[in-house]
Amino acid sequence: MPQPDKVMSLPVPDPGTQDEDIQAYFEKCREKLGLEPNVLKAYSLRPGKFRAFTAMYSELMLGPSGLSKLEREMIAVVVSSANRCYYCLVAHGQAVRRLSGDPQLGEMLVMNYRVAELPPRQRSMLDFAWKLTTTPHLVDEADRDVLRAEGFSEEDIFDIADVAGFFNMSNRVASGVDMIPNPEYHRMDR
């Protein structure tokens, strides 16, 4: 059974009616990804928020960091798993498959990251992201010390928390507006 054929449960503007910078961003997505991600179509309902969302996403997920792109995508998937965010599990699960070259890793992270045989560094990172998502009031210095013991710098710890925080926010927006991932993600990198 296919997923619903919609972007979200709210109206989505025609990308061709958007400001030039937003149209150019969609064109860049078509060139690089072969599609216009539904999350961007959804955010185009509020152009200022579209610009803020894409700037923050680019800084967190593509900007300089001691975390690899794969590790940042792994955090996105684990946070989204805790939150049961369908959109992000599908879209970022695909990114994990692509970046790791391992279709099974993406699926394990979606369902239960603890079954994946990960290096201690990545395990501690994902344990921290999970705890920050599910019981943020319990995160303390001992949790950060575990990350330090695995070689994460102070900046890396900030980046782990920042990526986890961003995806907690975006998961809630996606769930709140019933955002649906592009169907193409399901077939990619399998």
PADRENLO-804466 format. One record per atom (N, C-alpha, C, O): x, y, z; residue in one letter. Coordinates in steps of 0.001 Angstrom, whole numbers, padded with zeros to 6 digits, always signed. Layout:
// PADRENLO-804466
XYZA
...
This chain:
// PADRENLO-804466
+000839-001173+000000M
+000000+000000+000000M
+000889+001243+000000M
+001750+001386+000868M
+000692+002126-000949P
+001523+003334-000990P
+001127+004318+000109P
+000004+004307+000613P
+002086+005163+000458Q
+001808+006211+001445Q
+000885+007254+000827Q
+000711+007272-000391Q
+000292+008118+001639P
-000571+009173+001091P
+000189+010043+000087P
+001381+010308+000246P
-000523+010475-000939D
+000058+011298-002000D
-000166+012769-001675D
-001058+013417-002224D
+000665+013280-000770K
+000573+014682-000385K
+001920+015100+000188K
+002763+014254+000489K
+002117+016382+000336V
+003311+016910+000988V
+003055+017004+002482V
+003869+016575+003299V
+001890+017583+002825M
+001470+017707+004221M
-000019+017984+004222M
-000635+018111+003164M
-000592+018078+005398S
-002031+018314+005517S
-002420+019784+005440S
-003588+020122+005635S
-001471+020656+005162L
-001735+022067+004940L
-001423+022384+003475L
-000702+021627+002825L
-001951+023485+002949P
-001681+023811+001538P
-000204+024100+001300P
+000493+024628+002166P
+000245+023747+000123V
+001641+023967-000270V
+001659+024867-001498V
+001018+024563-002505V
+002390+025972-001418P
+002459+026864-002581P
+003156+026196-003765P
+004014+025331-003588P
+002783+026601-004949D
+003467+026157-006155D
+004877+026739-006123D
+005032+027955-006006D
+005914+025897-006226P
+007280+026433-006185P
+007527+027525-007222P
+008355+028408-006997P
+006832+027483-008342G
+007003+028488-009386G
+006489+029862-008997G
+006802+030847-009665G
+005711+029948-007938T
+005184+031234-007484T
+006026+031832-006356T
+005720+032915-005857T
+007072+031136-005960Q
+007907+031580-004843Q
+008888+032668-005276Q
+009094+032902-006467Q
+009488+033327-004284D
+010537+034312-004555D
+011679+033641-005316D
+011851+032424-005243D
+012450+034435-006038E
+013513+033898-006887E
+014528+033055-006123E
+014979+032026-006626E
+014894+033480-004910D
+015890+032710-004151D
+015358+031334-003765D
+016112+030362-003729D
+014071+031252-003480I
+013472+029956-003127I
+013361+029085-004372I
+013635+027887-004310I
+012966+029666-005494Q
+012923+028906-006744Q
+014312+028378-007098Q
+014450+027240-007547Q
+015334+029200-006898A
+016713+028775-007187A
+017127+027633-006263A
+017834+026718-006685A
+016692+027682-005008Y
+017014+026605-004061Y
+016378+025292-004524Y
+017017+024240-004478Y
+015114+025353-004970F
+014448+024152-005484F
+015164+023617-006731F
+015296+022405-006902F
+015619+024512-007588E
+016354+024087-008789E
+017638+023365-008400E
+017985+022340-008986E
+018336+023901-007416K
+019559+023263-006930K
+019258+021863-006374K
+020028+020925-006583K
+018149+021738-005677C
+017751+020419-005156C
+017475+019437-006293C
+017894+018281-006238C
+016773+019902-007316R
+016487+019020-008464R
+017775+018561-009127R
+017894+017403-009525R
+018754+019479-009247E
+020033+019132-009871E
+020829+018150-009022E
+021376+017182-009551E
+020903+018383-007716K
+021745+017562-006833K
+021067+016284-006369K
+021712+015240-006268K
+019768+016358-006086L
+019053+015224-005491L
+018113+014518-006466L
+017733+013367-006254L
+017747+015217-007524G
+016782+014646-008458G
+015345+014820-007987G
+014430+014233-008566G
+015136+015611-006952L
+013797+015840-006427L
+013776+017114-005590L
+014817+017660-005226L
+012580+017564-005299E
+012372+018686-004388E
+011887+018096-003075E
+010744+017646-003008E
+012699+018078-002037P
+012263+017467-000774P
+010964+018095-000255P
+010803+019315-000233P
+010060+017228+000154N
+008774+017707+000641N
+008913+018621+001857N
+008089+019515+002052N
+009931+018413+002666V
+010119+019296+003818V
+010310+020742+003349V
+009834+021675+003995V
+010998+020919+002239L
+011206+022275+001718L
+009926+022827+001105L
+009626+024013+001244L
+009184+021978+000436K
+007887+022426-000085K
+006992+022864+001064K
+006287+023868+000963K
+007021+022108+002155A
+006200+022465+003320A
+006648+023809+003899A
+005818+024678+004165A
+007939+023978+004091Y
+008440+025224+004664Y
+008232+026417+003739Y
+008265+027561+004195Y
+008018+026170+002438S
+007809+027288+001521S
+006478+028000+001788S
+006237+029082+001253S
+005622+027403+002606L
+004392+028069+003017L
+004709+029362+003772L
+003931+030317+003745L
+005862+029377+004445R
+006314+030542+005217R
+007734+030875+004749R
+008692+030366+005331R
+007903+031714+003717P
+009211+031966+003110P
+010324+032345+004093P
+011455+031887+003931P
+010041+033145+005078G
+011068+033498+006060G
+011529+032277+006837G
+012717+032127+007120G
+010608+031424+007175K
+010961+030196+007894K
+011695+029217+006978K
+012578+028487+007428K
+011333+029201+005702F
+012064+028397+004719F
+013538+028790+004734F
+014421+027935+004809F
+013790+030094+004662R
+015172+030575+004631R
+015909+030253+005934R
+017070+029845+005906R
+015245+030433+007058A
+015878+030134+008348A
+016132+028632+008482A
+017195+028222+008946A
+015162+027814+008078F
+015299+026359+008161F
+016455+025879+007291F
+017285+025093+007747F
+016518+026336+006057T
+017575+025864+005155T
+018948+026346+005604T
+019937+025627+005460T
+019012+027557+006147A
+020306+028057+006649A
+020768+027233+007845A
+021936+026851+007921A
+019872+026960+008767M
+020238+026183+009959M
+020596+024750+009562M
+021592+024204+010036M
+019789+024145+008696Y
+020076+022788+008237Y
+021461+022734+007584Y
+022257+021845+007886Y
+021742+023670+006707S
+023034+023669+006011S
+024194+023809+006987S
+025207+023124+006848S
+024056+024685+007969E
+025113+024868+008956E
+025314+023601+009793E
+026447+023168+010006E
+024223+023015+010263L
+024326+021840+011134L
+024786+020582+010401L
+025632+019837+010897L
+024232+020359+009240M
+024434+019079+008571M
+025562+019093+007543M
+026106+018041+007207M
+025919+020282+007039L
+026934+020363+005992L
+028129+021224+006381L
+029164+021186+005715L
+027993+021995+007447G
+029051+022903+007860G
+030203+022189+008538G
+030144+020981+008769G
+031255+022937+008859P
+032422+022348+009525P
+032044+021745+010882P
+031278+022331+011647P
+032596+020569+011158S
+032323+019888+012422S
+033299+018738+012573S
+033807+018207+011586S
+033557+018359+013809G
+034319+017146+014086G
+033486+015901+013859G
+034006+014786+013905G
+032199+016082+013615L
+031300+014972+013293L
+031240+014818+011779L
+031132+015807+011054L
+031309+013593+011309S
+031171+013365+009875S
+029718+013602+009451S
+028814+013649+010285S
+029519+013749+008163K
+028146+013883+007651K
+027333+012647+008022K
+026163+012756+008389K
+027952+011476+007926L
+027256+010249+008301L
+026852+010292+009767L
+025718+009951+010103L
+027757+010703+010639E
+027412+010738+012066E
+026260+011702+012336E
+025402+011416+013171E
+026231+012820+011651R
+025127+013770+011837R
+023812+013174+011343R
+022767+013373+011963R
+023862+012447+010233E
+022652+011786+009737E
+022223+010661+010692E
+021030+010430+010888E
+023197+009969+011277M
+022863+008927+012249M
+022119+009530+013437M
+021143+008952+013914M
+022570+010681+013913I
+021872+011362+015009I
+020452+011707+014577I
+019505+011500+015335I
+020299+012233+013363A
+018968+012587+012860A
+018037+011384+012895A
+016878+011505+013291A
+018535+010229+012484V
+017699+009034+012436V
+017356+008546+013849V
+016209+008187+014117V
+018327+008532+014738V
+018066+008038+016091V
+017094+008954+016829V
+016197+008469+017518V
+017254+010254+016699V
+016301+011192+017302V
+014914+010965+016710V
+013920+010933+017435V
+014854+010810+015397S
+013571+010609+014722S
+012943+009271+015090S
+011719+009139+015102S
+013768+008288+015388S
+013249+006999+015849S
+012586+007158+017210S
+011489+006647+017437S
+013250+007864+018108A
+012670+008099+019435A
+011343+008852+019326A
+010410+008599+020089A
+011271+009776+018375N
+010071+010598+018196N
+009049+009982+017240N
+007941+010499+017093N
+009424+008872+016586R
+008548+008201+015618R
+008114+009147+014501R
+006948+009173+014106R
+009067+009915+014006C
+008788+010873+012931C
+008955+010171+011587C
+010071+009914+011137C
+007837+009869+010964Y
+007850+009140+009705Y
+008675+009857+008640Y
+009514+009240+007984Y
+008438+011163+008466Y
+009156+011891+007424Y
+010667+011737+007590Y
+011358+011328+006656Y
+011173+012061+008766C
+012626+012076+008955C
+013226+010678+008967C
+014369+010493+008552C
+012477+009701+009434L
+012995+008329+009393L
+013224+007882+007963L
+014242+007261+007658L
+012290+008193+007092V
+012424+007794+005689V
+013529+008602+005005V
+014417+008026+004377V
+013480+009926+005123A
+014434+010782+004404A
+015857+010614+004937A
+016793+010487+004148A
+016035+010610+006240H
+017386+010530+006799H
+017878+009089+006894H
+019084+008845+006922H
+016952+008139+006944G
+017354+006737+006805G
+017997+006501+005448G
+018971+005757+005337G
+017446+007141+004410Q
+018028+007052+003070Q
+019410+007683+003053Q
+020325+007151+002424Q
+019575+008812+003737A
+020884+009473+003764A
+021920+008593+004454A
+023074+008552+004027A
+021529+007889+005513V
+022457+006960+006177V
+022828+005833+005230V
+023993+005442+005162V
+021855+005306+004499R
+022160+004245+003527R
+023166+004748+002499R
+024125+004049+002172R
+022949+005952+001992R
+023813+006513+000952R
+025218+006782+001482R
+026205+006383+000863R
+025309+007446+002608L
+026616+007837+003134L
+027428+006658+003668L
+028657+006670+003603L
+026749+005650+004190S
+027453+004490+004755S
+027683+003402+003720S
+028560+002555+003888S
+026890+003423+002643G
+026952+002334+001674G
+026371+001043+002240G
+026596-000034+001689G
+025638+001146+003319D
+025113-000025+004030D
+023610+000127+004232D
+023187+000836+005145D
+022786-000527+003394P
+021341-000392+003543P
+020828-000957+004870P
+019791-000520+005368P
+021538-001909+005434Q
+021084-002474+006702Q
+021284-001498+007854Q
+020466-001459+008773Q
+022350-000714+007822L
+022596+000234+008896L
+021452+001231+009003L
+020973+001521+010100L
+021018+001752+007866G
+019894+002686+007888G
+018668+002082+008543G
+017998+002737+009341G
+018376+000839+008210E
+017198+000172+008780E
+017368-000091+010274E
+016422+000071+011045E
+018569-000497+010684M
+018794-000743+012110M
+018616+000539+012910M
+017993+000523+013972M
+019155+001649+012414L
+019027+002907+013133L
+017575+003360+013211L
+017155+003938+014213L
+016817+003101+012168V
+015401+003455+012166V
+014647+002670+013234V
+013825+003231+013959V
+014925+001387+013328M
+014143+000522+014223M
+014687+000480+015648M
+013928+000613+016608M
+016004+000295+015787N
+016619+000179+017112N
+018123+000261+016935N
+018772-000739+016631N
+018674+001436+017122Y
+020103+001648+016867Y
+020988+000723+017697Y
+022139+000484+017333Y
+020475+000207+018792R
+021289-000629+019677R
+021638-001993+019064R
+022555-002662+019541R
+020926-002408+018024V
+021260-003694+017398V
+022433-003559+016429V
+023042-004560+016051V
+022751-002336+016029A
+023861-002115+015091A
+025197-002283+015814A
+025375-001796+016931A
+026124-002969+015171E
+027477-003115+015724E
+028260-001862+015337E
+028805-001762+014237E
+028299-000921+016261L
+028927+000376+016009L
+030194+000519+016833L
+030315-000094+017894L
+031134+001316+016359P
+032305+001638+017190P
+031842+002349+018465P
+030813+003025+018452P
+032584+002207+019560P
+032184+002858+020817P
+031941+004361+020677P
+031058+004906+021339P
+032706+005027+019833R
+032516+006469+019623R
+031095+006757+019142R
+030395+007589+019718R
+030677+006067+018084Q
+029341+006305+017545Q
+028256+005839+018506Q
+027211+006480+018618Q
+028490+004738+019193R
+027495+004254+020168R
+027274+005308+021250R
+026131+005608+021595R
+028363+005876+021792S
+028205+006879+022853S
+027486+008121+022326S
+026675+008715+023037S
+027775+008513+021096M
+027125+009659+020466M
+025623+009431+020353M
+024827+010314+020675M
+025240+008238+019892L
+023819+007933+019718L
+023119+007731+021054L
+021954+008100+021205L
+023820+007147+022028D
+023240+007038+023371D
+022927+008423+023932D
+021875+008630+024536D
+023845+009370+023731F
+023649+010736+024205F
+022451+011377+023489F
+021599+011985+024137F
+022383+011244+022162A
+021275+011831+021399A
+019938+011228+021819A
+018934+011935+021909A
+019927+009921+022076W
+018691+009253+022513W
+018258+009796+023869W
+017090+010135+024063W
+019193+009878+024800K
+018861+010368+026140K
+018416+011824+026082K
+017462+012206+026759K
+019097+012637+025282L
+018732+014041+025153L
+017326+014187+024578L
+016630+015158+024879L
+016910+013243+023764T
+015579+013265+023157T
+014513+012730+024103T
+013441+013322+024230T
+014798+011627+024761T
+013760+010943+025552T
+013680+011409+027000T
+012598+011428+027587T
+014818+011786+027579T
+014830+012241+028975T
+015840+013389+029125T
+016839+013245+029830T
+015587+014511+028475P
+016573+015590+028474P
+016903+016114+029872P
+018013+016593+030105P
+015972+016029+030782H
+016204+016523+032138H
+017197+015665+032918H
+017655+016066+033988H
+017531+014492+032394L
+018479+013607+033069L
+019905+013713+032521L
+020823+013119+033085L
+020101+014457+031434V
+021441+014615+030869V
+022283+015429+031858V
+021858+016475+032349V
+023489+014919+032136D
+024356+015605+033096D
+025822+015497+032681D
+026135+015004+031597D
+026697+015954+033537E
+028125+015987+033221E
+028681+014592+032946E
+029579+014432+032119E
+028157+013596+033628A
+028626+012226+033398A
+028374+011802+031947A
+029185+011084+031364A
+027267+012238+031370D
+026969+011910+029974D
+027971+012587+029032D
+028431+011983+028063D
+028297+013836+029326R
+029292+014532+028506R
+030684+013931+028708R
+031484+013892+027773R
+030972+013464+029918D
+032262+012809+030182D
+032421+011531+029368D
+033527+011208+028935D
+031334+010804+029155V
+031392+009599+028314V
+031816+009992+026898V
+032639+009317+026280V
+031256+011073+026399L
+031620+011538+025056L
+033077+011980+025003L
+033792+011667+024051L
+033509+012700+026016R
+034911+013129+026070R
+035844+011921+026074R
+036879+011931+025407R
+035484+010888+026819A
+036310+009682+026904A
+036421+008983+025547A
+037383+008258+025297A
+035444+009199+024681E
+035472+008610+023335E
+036150+009531+022329E
+036182+009229+021136E
+036692+010652+022800G
+037462+011530+021927G
+036708+012695+021342G
+037241+013400+020486G
+035486+012921+021776F
+034740+014071+021277F
+035245+015337+021960F
+035447+015362+023174F
+035443+016376+021173S
+035859+017673+021717S
+034631+018383+022301S
+033498+017926+022155S
+034890+019499+022956E
+033784+020305+023497E
+032886+020787+022354E
+031662+020811+022484E
+033504+021167+021239E
+032732+021605+020075E
+031908+020463+019497E
+030770+020664+019075E
+032484+019262+019478D
+031748+018099+018984D
+030521+017819+019853D
+029446+017505+019342D
+030693+017937+021162I
+029572+017696+022079I
+028476+018723+021814I
+027291+018388+021806I
+028877+019974+021597F
+027888+020999+021246F
+027180+020612+019949F
+025959+020733+019848F
+027942+020148+018958D
+027342+019770+017668D
+026383+018599+017819D
+025328+018588+017185D
+026719+017621+018637I
+025809+016489+018872I
+024498+017005+019452I
+023418+016645+018983I
+024599+017858+020482A
+023391+018411+021105A
+022608+019279+020129A
+021377+019245+020120A
+023311+020058+019308D
+022664+020955+018361D
+021915+020174+017281D
+020778+020511+016952D
+022537+019144+016733V
+021868+018319+015723V
+020664+017615+016340V
+019585+017590+015748V
+020845+017048+017515A
+019722+016383+018187A
+018588+017375+018446A
+017419+017050+018236A
+018926+018575+018900G
+017903+019581+019163G
+017163+019994+017903G
+015941+020144+017918G
+017896+020178+016816F
+017273+020558+015551F
+016280+019501+015096F
+015176+019826+014660F
+016675+018233+015196F
+015766+017189+014719F
+014606+016957+015670F
+013541+016526+015229F
+014772+017223+016943N
+013612+017187+017826N
+012604+018249+017396N
+011401+017986+017365N
+013086+019446+017064M
+012203+020498+016588M
+011549+020110+015264M
+010328+020183+015123M
+012360+019702+014305S
+011789+019422+012983S
+010871+018205+013012S
+009910+018145+012246S
+011148+017229+013886N
+010240+016082+014028N
+008863+016544+014484N
+007840+016062+013997N
+008851+017471+015414R
+007571+017946+015930R
+006801+018743+014884R
+005577+018636+014804R
+007498+019534+014088V
+006827+020260+013008V
+006285+019255+011988V
+005130+019353+011575V
+007111+018295+011585A
+006679+017303+010596A
+005459+016528+011081A
+004522+016296+010317A
+005470+016134+012336S
+004317+015409+012887S
+003101+016326+012997S
+001976+015907+012723S
+003327+017564+013392G
+002228+018500+013585G
+001486+018858+012318G
+000294+019161+012368G
+002168+018831+011172V
+001515+019177+009901V
+001312+017944+009017V
+000908+018068+007860V
+001590+016762+009559D
+001425+015496+008833D
+002236+015492+007535D
+001718+015198+006458D
+003526+015827+007670M
+004417+015874+006524M
+004721+014447+006045M
+004978+013556+006854M
+004690+014246+004750I
+004927+012934+004139I
+006208+013009+003302I
+006384+013952+002530I
+007103+012026+003447P
+008349+012058+002668P
+008105+011794+001183P
+007107+011185+000796P
+009031+012263+000375N
+008969+011959-001055N
+009028+010447-001229N
+009858+009793-000599N
+008172+009879-002064P
+008176+008424-002237P
+009492+007880-002794P
+009826+006718-002567P
+010237+008713-003519E
+011509+008273-004098E
+012496+007796-003036E
+013302+006904-003302E
+012446+008376-001838Y
+013391+008001-000777Y
+013332+006504-000462Y
+014347+005895-000124Y
+012156+005925-000572H
+011983+004514-000214H
+012823+003583-001095H
+013250+002521-000643H
+013056+003972-002327R
+013776+003112-003282R
+015261+003388-003347R
+016017+002574-003875R
+015694+004521-002820M
+017078+004948-003014M
+018054+004196-002124M
+017768+003924-000958M
+019212+003864-002690D
+020349+003300-001957D
+020025+001999-001242D
+020485+001764-000125D
+019254+001178-001873R
+018904-000136-001311R
+019850-001176-001870R
+019740-002355-001534R
